[in-house]
Amino acid sequence: MERSIREANDLMEVSREQLEVMRRQADEALEQAERMNELLGRVVRLTEPLERAQRGGEFVAEGLKRAIFGAEQAAAHAEEAAEEAEKAVEQAQEAAADAGDLEAER
């Protein structure tokens, strides 16, 4: 009977040791998970400005695209306006010439 009690005590001691090892492993795993979480938080904080810069770059690129194409449209409108102005000058010159002819006839 003493032998059975001794064997039971030995088994309980081995079980306690195994539980202690498992507890230490769980603690180490928890610490490692906390470190990983902290590192991931740092990565997120570091990438946020990059993401904002990328969005800002996309915004600037879109603005430049609008400015370039808007400038092209404005140039086209300016050319049309210049052509119309030239036509108006020609018409005014013709009208002035006609008026001069009328004055000469009087």
DOKERO-946095 format. One record per atom (N, C-alpha, C, O): x, y, z negated; residue in one letter; residue number from 1; atom name. Coordinates in steps of 0.1 Angstrom, whole numbers, plus 5000, padded with zeros to 4 digits. Each point is the difference from the previous one (the first is absolute). Last residue first. Example, Ala and Ser with C-alpha at 12.3 -4.5 7.8 and 13.67 -1.06 7.14 Angstrom:
+------+------+------+------+-----+------+
|   c1 |   c2 |   c3 | code | pos | site |
+------+------+------+------+-----+------+
| 5128 | 4978 | 4929 |    S |   2 |    N |
| 5009 | 5011 | 5000 |    S |   2 |   CA |
| 4992 | 5011 | 4992 |    S |   2 |    C |
| 5005 | 5011 | 4999 |    S |   2 |    O |
| 4998 | 4932 | 5002 |    A |   1 |    N |
| 4991 | 5012 | 5000 |    A |   1 |   CA |
| 5009 | 5012 | 5000 |    A |   1 |    C |
| 5010 | 5000 | 4993 |    A |   1 |    O |
+------+------+------+------+-----+------+
***
This chain:
+------+------+------+------+-----+------+
|   c1 |   c2 |   c3 | code | pos | site |
+------+------+------+------+-----+------+
| 4795 | 6116 | 6003 |    R | 106 |    N |
| 4992 | 5012 | 4995 |    R | 106 |   CA |
| 5008 | 5012 | 5004 |    R | 106 |    C |
| 4995 | 5011 | 4998 |    R | 106 |    O |
| 5025 | 4946 | 5009 |    E | 105 |    N |
| 4989 | 5002 | 5009 |    E | 105 |   CA |
| 4992 | 5013 | 4997 |    E | 105 |    C |
| 4994 | 5006 | 5009 |    E | 105 |    O |
| 5040 | 4978 | 4962 |    A | 104 |    N |
| 5006 | 5006 | 5012 |    A | 104 |   CA |
| 4989 | 5003 | 5011 |    A | 104 |    C |
| 5002 | 5009 | 5008 |    A | 104 |    O |
| 4986 | 4970 | 4952 |    E | 103 |    N |
| 5004 | 5014 | 4997 |    E | 103 |   CA |
| 5006 | 5006 | 5013 |    E | 103 |    C |
| 4997 | 5012 | 5003 |    E | 103 |    O |
| 4992 | 4943 | 4999 |    L | 102 |    N |
| 4988 | 5007 | 4999 |    L | 102 |   CA |
| 5003 | 5015 | 4997 |    L | 102 |    C |
| 4994 | 5009 | 5006 |    L | 102 |    O |
| 5042 | 4961 | 4994 |    D | 101 |    N |
| 4995 | 5001 | 5013 |    D | 101 |   CA |
| 4987 | 5008 | 5001 |    D | 101 |    C |
| 4998 | 5008 | 5009 |    D | 101 |    O |
| 5020 | 4981 | 4949 |    G | 100 |    N |
| 5009 | 5010 | 5007 |    G | 100 |   CA |
| 4995 | 5002 | 5014 |    G | 100 |    C |
| 5001 | 5011 | 5005 |    G | 100 |    O |
| 4978 | 4956 | 4970 |    A |  99 |    N |
| 4996 | 5013 | 4995 |    A |  99 |   CA |
| 5008 | 5011 | 5007 |    A |  99 |    C |
| 4995 | 5011 | 5003 |    A |  99 |    O |
| 5016 | 4945 | 5007 |    D |  98 |    N |
| 4987 | 5003 | 5006 |    D |  98 |   CA |
| 4996 | 5014 | 4995 |    D |  98 |    C |
| 4994 | 5008 | 5008 |    D |  98 |    O |
| 5044 | 4975 | 4973 |    A |  97 |    N |
| 5003 | 5003 | 5014 |    A |  97 |   CA |
| 4987 | 5004 | 5007 |    A |  97 |    C |
| 5000 | 5009 | 5008 |    A |  97 |    O |
| 4997 | 4977 | 4948 |    A |  96 |    N |
| 5006 | 5013 | 5000 |    A |  96 |   CA |
| 5003 | 5004 | 5015 |    A |  96 |    C |
| 4999 | 5012 | 5003 |    A |  96 |    O |
| 4984 | 4945 | 4989 |    A |  95 |    N |
| 4990 | 5010 | 4997 |    A |  95 |   CA |
| 5006 | 5014 | 5001 |    A |  95 |    C |
| 4993 | 5009 | 5004 |    A |  95 |    O |
| 5036 | 4956 | 5001 |    E |  94 |    N |
| 4991 | 5000 | 5011 |    E |  94 |   CA |
| 4990 | 5011 | 4998 |    E |  94 |    C |
| 4997 | 5008 | 5009 |    E |  94 |    O |
| 5031 | 4983 | 4955 |    Q |  93 |    N |
| 5007 | 5007 | 5011 |    Q |  93 |   CA |
| 4992 | 5001 | 5012 |    Q |  93 |    C |
| 5000 | 5011 | 5007 |    Q |  93 |    O |
| 4982 | 4965 | 4958 |    A |  92 |    N |
| 5000 | 5014 | 4997 |    A |  92 |   CA |
| 5008 | 5008 | 5010 |    A |  92 |    C |
| 4996 | 5011 | 5003 |    A |  92 |    O |
| 5002 | 4942 | 5002 |    Q |  91 |    N |
| 4987 | 5006 | 5002 |    Q |  91 |   CA |
| 5000 | 5015 | 4997 |    Q |  91 |    C |
| 4993 | 5008 | 5007 |    Q |  91 |    O |
| 5046 | 4968 | 4983 |    E |  90 |    N |
| 4998 | 5001 | 5015 |    E |  90 |   CA |
| 4986 | 5006 | 5003 |    E |  90 |    C |
| 5000 | 5009 | 5009 |    E |  90 |    O |
| 5009 | 4983 | 4946 |    V |  89 |    N |
| 5009 | 5011 | 5005 |    V |  89 |   CA |
| 4998 | 5001 | 5015 |    V |  89 |    C |
| 4999 | 5012 | 5005 |    V |  89 |    O |
| 4979 | 4952 | 4975 |    A |  88 |    N |
| 4993 | 5013 | 4996 |    A |  88 |   CA |
| 5009 | 5012 | 5005 |    A |  88 |    C |
| 4994 | 5010 | 5004 |    A |  88 |    O |
| 5024 | 4947 | 5002 |    K |  87 |    N |
| 4988 | 5002 | 5009 |    K |  87 |   CA |
| 4993 | 5013 | 4997 |    K |  87 |    C |
| 4996 | 5007 | 5009 |    K |  87 |    O |
| 5038 | 4981 | 4962 |    E |  86 |    N |
| 5006 | 5003 | 5013 |    E |  86 |   CA |
| 4989 | 5003 | 5011 |    E |  86 |    C |
| 5001 | 5009 | 5007 |    E |  86 |    O |
| 4986 | 4975 | 4950 |    A |  85 |    N |
| 5005 | 5014 | 4999 |    A |  85 |   CA |
| 5006 | 5004 | 5014 |    A |  85 |    C |
| 4997 | 5012 | 5004 |    A |  85 |    O |
| 4991 | 4943 | 4992 |    E |  84 |    N |
| 4988 | 5009 | 5000 |    E |  84 |   CA |
| 5003 | 5015 | 5000 |    E |  84 |    C |
| 4994 | 5008 | 5006 |    E |  84 |    O |
| 5041 | 4961 | 4988 |    E |  83 |    N |
| 4995 | 4999 | 5014 |    E |  83 |   CA |
| 4988 | 5009 | 5002 |    E |  83 |    C |
| 4998 | 5007 | 5009 |    E |  83 |    O |
| 5019 | 4989 | 4947 |    A |  82 |    N |
| 5009 | 5007 | 5009 |    A |  82 |   CA |
| 4995 | 5001 | 5014 |    A |  82 |    C |
| 5001 | 5010 | 5007 |    A |  82 |    O |
| 4976 | 4962 | 4963 |    A |  81 |    N |
| 4997 | 5014 | 4997 |    A |  81 |   CA |
| 5009 | 5009 | 5009 |    A |  81 |    C |
| 4996 | 5011 | 5004 |    A |  81 |    O |
| 5012 | 4943 | 4998 |    E |  80 |    N |
| 4987 | 5004 | 5006 |    E |  80 |   CA |
| 4997 | 5014 | 4998 |    E |  80 |    C |
| 4995 | 5007 | 5009 |    E |  80 |    O |
| 5043 | 4978 | 4969 |    E |  79 |    N |
| 5002 | 5000 | 5015 |    E |  79 |   CA |
| 4987 | 5003 | 5007 |    E |  79 |    C |
| 5001 | 5008 | 5009 |    E |  79 |    O |
| 4997 | 4987 | 4945 |    A |  78 |    N |
| 5007 | 5012 | 5003 |    A |  78 |   CA |
| 5002 | 5001 | 5015 |    A |  78 |    C |
| 4999 | 5011 | 5006 |    A |  78 |    O |
| 4983 | 4949 | 4977 |    H |  77 |    N |
| 4990 | 5011 | 5000 |    H |  77 |   CA |
| 5006 | 5013 | 5003 |    H |  77 |    C |
| 4994 | 5009 | 5007 |    H |  77 |    O |
| 5034 | 4955 | 4990 |    A |  76 |    N |
| 4992 | 4998 | 5012 |    A |  76 |   CA |
| 4989 | 5011 | 5000 |    A |  76 |    C |
| 4997 | 5005 | 5011 |    A |  76 |    O |
| 5031 | 4994 | 4952 |    A |  75 |    N |
| 5008 | 5004 | 5012 |    A |  75 |   CA |
| 4991 | 4999 | 5012 |    A |  75 |    C |
| 5001 | 5008 | 5009 |    A |  75 |    O |
| 4981 | 4976 | 4951 |    A |  74 |    N |
| 5000 | 5014 | 5000 |    A |  74 |   CA |
| 5008 | 5005 | 5012 |    A |  74 |    C |
| 4996 | 5011 | 5006 |    A |  74 |    O |
| 5003 | 4943 | 4988 |    Q |  73 |    N |
| 4987 | 5005 | 5004 |    Q |  73 |   CA |
| 4999 | 5015 | 5000 |    Q |  73 |    C |
| 4995 | 5006 | 5009 |    Q |  73 |    O |
| 5044 | 4974 | 4976 |    E |  72 |    N |
| 4999 | 4997 | 5014 |    E |  72 |   CA |
| 4986 | 5005 | 5005 |    E |  72 |    C |
| 4999 | 5006 | 5011 |    E |  72 |    O |
| 5009 | 4997 | 4943 |    A |  71 |    N |
| 5009 | 5010 | 5008 |    A |  71 |   CA |
| 4999 | 4998 | 5015 |    A |  71 |    C |
| 4999 | 5009 | 5007 |    A |  71 |    O |
| 4980 | 4960 | 4965 |    G |  70 |    N |
| 4992 | 5013 | 4999 |    G |  70 |   CA |
| 5008 | 5010 | 5008 |    G |  70 |    C |
| 4994 | 5009 | 5006 |    G |  70 |    O |
| 5026 | 4950 | 4989 |    F |  69 |    N |
| 4990 | 4999 | 5010 |    F |  69 |   CA |
| 4991 | 5013 | 5000 |    F |  69 |    C |
| 4995 | 5004 | 5010 |    F |  69 |    O |
| 5039 | 4994 | 4958 |    I |  68 |    N |
| 5006 | 4999 | 5013 |    I |  68 |   CA |
| 4989 | 5000 | 5011 |    I |  68 |    C |
| 5001 | 5007 | 5010 |    I |  68 |    O |
| 4986 | 4994 | 4945 |    A |  67 |    N |
| 5006 | 5012 | 5004 |    A |  67 |   CA |
| 5006 | 5000 | 5014 |    A |  67 |    C |
| 4999 | 5009 | 5008 |    A |  67 |    O |
| 4983 | 4952 | 4973 |    R |  66 |    N |
| 4989 | 5009 | 5003 |    R |  66 |   CA |
| 5006 | 5014 | 5004 |    R |  66 |    C |
| 4995 | 5006 | 5009 |    R |  66 |    O |
| 5035 | 4961 | 4978 |    K |  65 |    N |
| 4994 | 4995 | 5012 |    K |  65 |   CA |
| 4989 | 5010 | 5004 |    K |  65 |    C |
| 4998 | 5004 | 5011 |    K |  65 |    O |
| 5023 | 5003 | 4948 |    L |  64 |    N |
| 5009 | 5004 | 5011 |    L |  64 |   CA |
| 4993 | 4996 | 5014 |    L |  64 |    C |
| 5001 | 5007 | 5009 |    L |  64 |    O |
| 4977 | 4980 | 4951 |    G |  63 |    N |
| 4999 | 5015 | 5002 |    G |  63 |   CA |
| 5009 | 5004 | 5012 |    G |  63 |    C |
| 4996 | 5009 | 5007 |    G |  63 |    O |
| 5006 | 4946 | 4981 |    E |  62 |    N |
| 4986 | 5003 | 5005 |    E |  62 |   CA |
| 4999 | 5015 | 5003 |    E |  62 |    C |
| 4995 | 5004 | 5010 |    E |  62 |    O |
| 5043 | 4982 | 4968 |    A |  61 |    N |
| 5001 | 4995 | 5013 |    A |  61 |   CA |
| 4986 | 5003 | 5008 |    A |  61 |    C |
| 5000 | 5005 | 5011 |    A |  61 |    O |
| 5003 | 5004 | 4943 |    V |  60 |    N |
| 5008 | 5010 | 5007 |    V |  60 |   CA |
| 5000 | 4996 | 5015 |    V |  60 |    C |
| 4999 | 5008 | 5009 |    V |  60 |    O |
| 4980 | 4962 | 4962 |    F |  59 |    N |
| 4992 | 5013 | 5001 |    F |  59 |   CA |
| 5008 | 5010 | 5008 |    F |  59 |    C |
| 4994 | 5006 | 5009 |    F |  59 |    O |
| 5028 | 4954 | 4981 |    E |  58 |    N |
| 4989 | 4997 | 5010 |    E |  58 |   CA |
| 4992 | 5013 | 5002 |    E |  58 |    C |
| 4996 | 5003 | 5011 |    E |  58 |    O |
| 5037 | 4999 | 4956 |    G |  57 |    N |
| 5006 | 4999 | 5013 |    G |  57 |   CA |
| 4989 | 4998 | 5011 |    G |  57 |    C |
| 5001 | 5006 | 5011 |    G |  57 |    O |
| 4986 | 4992 | 4945 |    G |  56 |    N |
| 5003 | 5014 | 5003 |    G |  56 |   CA |
| 5006 | 5000 | 5014 |    G |  56 |    C |
| 4997 | 5009 | 5008 |    G |  56 |    O |
| 4995 | 4949 | 4974 |    R |  55 |    N |
| 4987 | 5006 | 5003 |    R |  55 |   CA |
| 5002 | 5015 | 5005 |    R |  55 |    C |
| 4994 | 5004 | 5009 |    R |  55 |    O |
| 5044 | 4974 | 4975 |    Q |  54 |    N |
| 4996 | 4994 | 5013 |    Q |  54 |   CA |
| 4987 | 5006 | 5004 |    Q |  54 |    C |
| 4998 | 5004 | 5012 |    Q |  54 |    O |
| 5018 | 5008 | 4947 |    A |  53 |    N |
| 5009 | 5006 | 5010 |    A |  53 |   CA |
| 4995 | 4995 | 5014 |    A |  53 |    C |
| 5000 | 5007 | 5010 |    A |  53 |    O |
| 4981 | 4974 | 4952 |    R |  52 |    N |
| 4995 | 5014 | 5002 |    R |  52 |   CA |
| 5007 | 5006 | 5011 |    R |  52 |    C |
| 4994 | 5008 | 5008 |    R |  52 |    O |
| 5021 | 4950 | 4980 |    E |  51 |    N |
| 4987 | 4999 | 5006 |    E |  51 |   CA |
| 4994 | 5014 | 5003 |    E |  51 |    C |
| 4995 | 5003 | 5010 |    E |  51 |    O |
| 5045 | 4995 | 4966 |    L |  50 |    N |
| 5002 | 4996 | 5014 |    L |  50 |   CA |
| 4987 | 4999 | 5007 |    L |  50 |    C |
| 4999 | 5004 | 5012 |    L |  50 |    O |
| 5000 | 5005 | 4942 |    P |  49 |    N |
| 5004 | 5011 | 5008 |    P |  49 |   CA |
| 5003 | 4997 | 5014 |    P |  49 |    C |
| 4998 | 5008 | 5009 |    P |  49 |    O |
| 4989 | 4955 | 4963 |    E |  48 |    N |
| 4990 | 5010 | 5002 |    E |  48 |   CA |
| 5005 | 5013 | 5007 |    E |  48 |    C |
| 4993 | 5004 | 5009 |    E |  48 |    O |
| 5035 | 4958 | 4977 |    T |  47 |    N |
| 4995 | 5000 | 5014 |    T |  47 |   CA |
| 4989 | 5010 | 5002 |    T |  47 |    C |
| 4997 | 5004 | 5011 |    T |  47 |    O |
| 5025 | 4991 | 4947 |    L |  46 |    N |
| 5010 | 5004 | 5010 |    L |  46 |   CA |
| 4994 | 5000 | 5014 |    L |  46 |    C |
| 5004 | 5008 | 5008 |    L |  46 |    O |
| 4970 | 4977 | 4955 |    R |  45 |    N |
| 5003 | 5014 | 4998 |    R |  45 |   CA |
| 5010 | 5005 | 5010 |    R |  45 |    C |
| 4999 | 5012 | 5005 |    R |  45 |    O |
| 4991 | 4942 | 4995 |    V |  44 |    N |
| 4988 | 5008 | 5004 |    V |  44 |   CA |
| 5003 | 5015 | 4999 |    V |  44 |    C |
| 4997 | 5007 | 5009 |    V |  44 |    O |
| 5036 | 4964 | 4975 |    V |  43 |    N |
| 4999 | 4999 | 5015 |    V |  43 |   CA |
| 4988 | 5009 | 5005 |    V |  43 |    C |
| 5002 | 5007 | 5009 |    V |  43 |    O |
| 5003 | 4987 | 4944 |    R |  42 |    N |
| 5010 | 5009 | 5006 |    R |  42 |   CA |
| 4999 | 5001 | 5015 |    R |  42 |    C |
| 5002 | 5010 | 5006 |    R |  42 |    O |
| 4970 | 4959 | 4972 |    G |  41 |    N |
| 4996 | 5014 | 4998 |    G |  41 |   CA |
| 5010 | 5010 | 5005 |    G |  41 |    C |
| 4996 | 5010 | 5006 |    G |  41 |    O |
| 5016 | 4945 | 4995 |    L |  40 |    N |
| 4990 | 5003 | 5010 |    L |  40 |   CA |
| 4994 | 5014 | 4999 |    L |  40 |    C |
| 4998 | 5007 | 5010 |    L |  40 |    O |
| 5032 | 4978 | 4957 |    L |  39 |    N |
| 5007 | 5002 | 5013 |    L |  39 |   CA |
| 4990 | 5003 | 5011 |    L |  39 |    C |
| 5003 | 5009 | 5008 |    L |  39 |    O |
| 4980 | 4979 | 4950 |    E |  38 |    N |
| 5006 | 5013 | 4999 |    E |  38 |   CA |
| 5007 | 5004 | 5013 |    E |  38 |    C |
| 4999 | 5011 | 5005 |    E |  38 |    O |
| 4982 | 4946 | 4991 |    N |  37 |    N |
| 4990 | 5010 | 5001 |    N |  37 |   CA |
| 5006 | 5014 | 5000 |    N |  37 |    C |
| 4995 | 5009 | 5007 |    N |  37 |    O |
| 5034 | 4956 | 4986 |    M |  36 |    N |
| 4996 | 5000 | 5014 |    M |  36 |   CA |
| 4989 | 5011 | 5002 |    M |  36 |    C |
| 5000 | 5007 | 5010 |    M |  36 |    O |
| 5014 | 4984 | 4946 |    R |  35 |    N |
| 5011 | 5007 | 5008 |    R |  35 |   CA |
| 4996 | 5001 | 5014 |    R |  35 |    C |
| 5002 | 5011 | 5007 |    R |  35 |    O |
| 4969 | 4965 | 4966 |    E |  34 |    N |
| 4999 | 5014 | 4996 |    E |  34 |   CA |
| 5011 | 5008 | 5008 |    E |  34 |    C |
| 4997 | 5011 | 5004 |    E |  34 |    O |
| 5003 | 4942 | 5000 |    A |  33 |    N |
| 4988 | 5006 | 5007 |    A |  33 |   CA |
| 4999 | 5015 | 4997 |    A |  33 |    C |
| 4997 | 5007 | 5009 |    A |  33 |    O |
| 5036 | 4969 | 4969 |    Q |  32 |    N |
| 5004 | 5001 | 5014 |    Q |  32 |   CA |
| 4988 | 5006 | 5008 |    Q |  32 |    C |
| 5002 | 5009 | 5008 |    Q |  32 |    O |
| 4991 | 4981 | 4946 |    E |  31 |    N |
| 5009 | 5011 | 5002 |    E |  31 |   CA |
| 5004 | 5003 | 5014 |    E |  31 |    C |
| 5001 | 5011 | 5005 |    E |  31 |    O |
| 4972 | 4951 | 4986 |    L |  30 |    N |
| 4992 | 5013 | 4998 |    L |  30 |   CA |
| 5010 | 5012 | 5001 |    L |  30 |    C |
| 4996 | 5010 | 5006 |    L |  30 |    O |
| 5023 | 4948 | 4996 |    A |  29 |    N |
| 4992 | 5002 | 5012 |    A |  29 |   CA |
| 4992 | 5013 | 4999 |    A |  29 |    C |
| 4999 | 5007 | 5010 |    A |  29 |    O |
| 5026 | 4979 | 4952 |    E |  28 |    N |
| 5009 | 5004 | 5011 |    E |  28 |   CA |
| 4992 | 5003 | 5013 |    E |  28 |    C |
| 5003 | 5010 | 5007 |    E |  28 |    O |
| 4973 | 4972 | 4957 |    D |  27 |    N |
| 5004 | 5013 | 4997 |    D |  27 |   CA |
| 5009 | 5006 | 5011 |    D |  27 |    C |
| 4999 | 5012 | 5004 |    D |  27 |    O |
| 4988 | 4943 | 4999 |    A |  26 |    N |
| 4989 | 5009 | 5003 |    A |  26 |   CA |
| 5003 | 5014 | 4997 |    A |  26 |    C |
| 4997 | 5009 | 5008 |    A |  26 |    O |
| 5035 | 4959 | 4981 |    Q |  25 |    N |
| 4999 | 5001 | 5015 |    Q |  25 |   CA |
| 4988 | 5009 | 5004 |    Q |  25 |    C |
| 5001 | 5008 | 5009 |    Q |  25 |    O |
| 5005 | 4982 | 4945 |    R |  24 |    N |
| 5011 | 5009 | 5005 |    R |  24 |   CA |
| 4999 | 5002 | 5015 |    R |  24 |    C |
| 5003 | 5011 | 5005 |    R |  24 |    O |
| 4967 | 4959 | 4976 |    R |  23 |    N |
| 4997 | 5013 | 4996 |    R |  23 |   CA |
| 5010 | 5010 | 5005 |    R |  23 |    C |
| 4997 | 5011 | 5005 |    R |  23 |    O |
| 5011 | 4943 | 5002 |    M |  22 |    N |
| 4989 | 5005 | 5008 |    M |  22 |   CA |
| 4996 | 5014 | 4997 |    M |  22 |    C |
| 4998 | 5008 | 5009 |    M |  22 |    O |
| 5033 | 4971 | 4963 |    V |  21 |    N |
| 5006 | 5002 | 5013 |    V |  21 |   CA |
| 4990 | 5006 | 5010 |    V |  21 |    C |
| 5003 | 5009 | 5007 |    V |  21 |    O |
| 4981 | 4978 | 4951 |    E |  20 |    N |
| 5008 | 5012 | 4998 |    E |  20 |   CA |
| 5007 | 5003 | 5014 |    E |  20 |    C |
| 5001 | 5012 | 5004 |    E |  20 |    O |
| 4974 | 4948 | 4993 |    L |  19 |    N |
| 4991 | 5012 | 5000 |    L |  19 |   CA |
| 5008 | 5013 | 4999 |    L |  19 |    C |
| 4997 | 5010 | 5006 |    L |  19 |    O |
| 5027 | 4950 | 4991 |    Q |  18 |    N |
| 4995 | 5002 | 5014 |    Q |  18 |   CA |
| 4990 | 5012 | 5000 |    Q |  18 |    C |
| 5001 | 5008 | 5010 |    Q |  18 |    O |
| 5014 | 4979 | 4948 |    E |  17 |    N |
| 5012 | 5005 | 5008 |    E |  17 |   CA |
| 4995 | 5003 | 5014 |    E |  17 |    C |
| 5004 | 5010 | 5006 |    E |  17 |    O |
| 4965 | 4970 | 4966 |    R |  16 |    N |
| 5003 | 5014 | 4996 |    R |  16 |   CA |
| 5011 | 5006 | 5008 |    R |  16 |    C |
| 4999 | 5011 | 5004 |    R |  16 |    O |
| 4993 | 4943 | 5002 |    S |  15 |    N |
| 4989 | 5008 | 5006 |    S |  15 |   CA |
| 5001 | 5015 | 4996 |    S |  15 |    C |
| 4998 | 5008 | 5009 |    S |  15 |    O |
| 5032 | 4961 | 4972 |    V |  14 |    N |
| 5003 | 5002 | 5014 |    V |  14 |   CA |
| 4989 | 5008 | 5007 |    V |  14 |    C |
| 5003 | 5008 | 5009 |    V |  14 |    O |
| 4990 | 4982 | 4946 |    E |  13 |    N |
| 5012 | 5009 | 5002 |    E |  13 |   CA |
| 5003 | 5002 | 5014 |    E |  13 |    C |
| 5003 | 5011 | 5005 |    E |  13 |    O |
| 4964 | 4958 | 4985 |    M |  12 |    N |
| 4995 | 5013 | 4997 |    M |  12 |   CA |
| 5011 | 5011 | 5002 |    M |  12 |    C |
| 4998 | 5010 | 5005 |    M |  12 |    O |
| 5014 | 4944 | 4998 |    L |  11 |    N |
| 4992 | 5004 | 5011 |    L |  11 |   CA |
| 4995 | 5014 | 4999 |    L |  11 |    C |
| 5000 | 5008 | 5009 |    L |  11 |    O |
| 5022 | 4974 | 4954 |    D |  10 |    N |
| 5009 | 5002 | 5011 |    D |  10 |   CA |
| 4993 | 5005 | 5013 |    D |  10 |    C |
| 5005 | 5009 | 5006 |    D |  10 |    O |
| 4969 | 4978 | 4957 |    N |   9 |    N |
| 5006 | 5012 | 4997 |    N |   9 |   CA |
| 5011 | 5004 | 5011 |    N |   9 |    C |
| 5001 | 5011 | 5005 |    N |   9 |    O |
| 4977 | 4947 | 4998 |    A |   8 |    N |
| 4991 | 5011 | 5003 |    A |   8 |   CA |
| 5006 | 5013 | 4997 |    A |   8 |    C |
| 4998 | 5010 | 5008 |    A |   8 |    O |
| 5028 | 4953 | 4982 |    E |   7 |    N |
| 4998 | 5001 | 5014 |    E |   7 |   CA |
| 4990 | 5011 | 5004 |    E |   7 |    C |
| 5002 | 5008 | 5009 |    E |   7 |    O |
| 5003 | 4982 | 4945 |    R |   6 |    N |
| 5013 | 5006 | 5005 |    R |   6 |   CA |
| 4999 | 5002 | 5016 |    R |   6 |    C |
| 5004 | 5010 | 5005 |    R |   6 |    O |
| 4961 | 4967 | 4974 |    I |   5 |    N |
| 5000 | 5014 | 4996 |    I |   5 |   CA |
| 5012 | 5008 | 5005 |    I |   5 |    C |
| 4999 | 5011 | 5006 |    I |   5 |    O |
| 5000 | 4943 | 5000 |    S |   4 |    N |
| 4989 | 5006 | 5009 |    S |   4 |   CA |
| 4999 | 5015 | 4996 |    S |   4 |    C |
| 4999 | 5008 | 5010 |    S |   4 |    O |
| 5030 | 4966 | 4964 |    R |   3 |    N |
| 5005 | 5001 | 5013 |    R |   3 |   CA |
| 4990 | 5006 | 5010 |    R |   3 |    C |
| 5004 | 5008 | 5008 |    R |   3 |    O |
| 4984 | 4982 | 4948 |    E |   2 |    N |
| 5009 | 5011 | 5000 |    E |   2 |   CA |
| 5006 | 5003 | 5014 |    E |   2 |    C |
| 5002 | 5011 | 5005 |    E |   2 |    O |
| 4971 | 4951 | 4989 |    M |   1 |    N |
| 4992 | 5012 | 5000 |    M |   1 |   CA |
| 5009 | 5013 | 5000 |    M |   1 |    C |
| 4997 | 5009 | 5007 |    M |   1 |    O |
+------+------+------+------+-----+------+
***
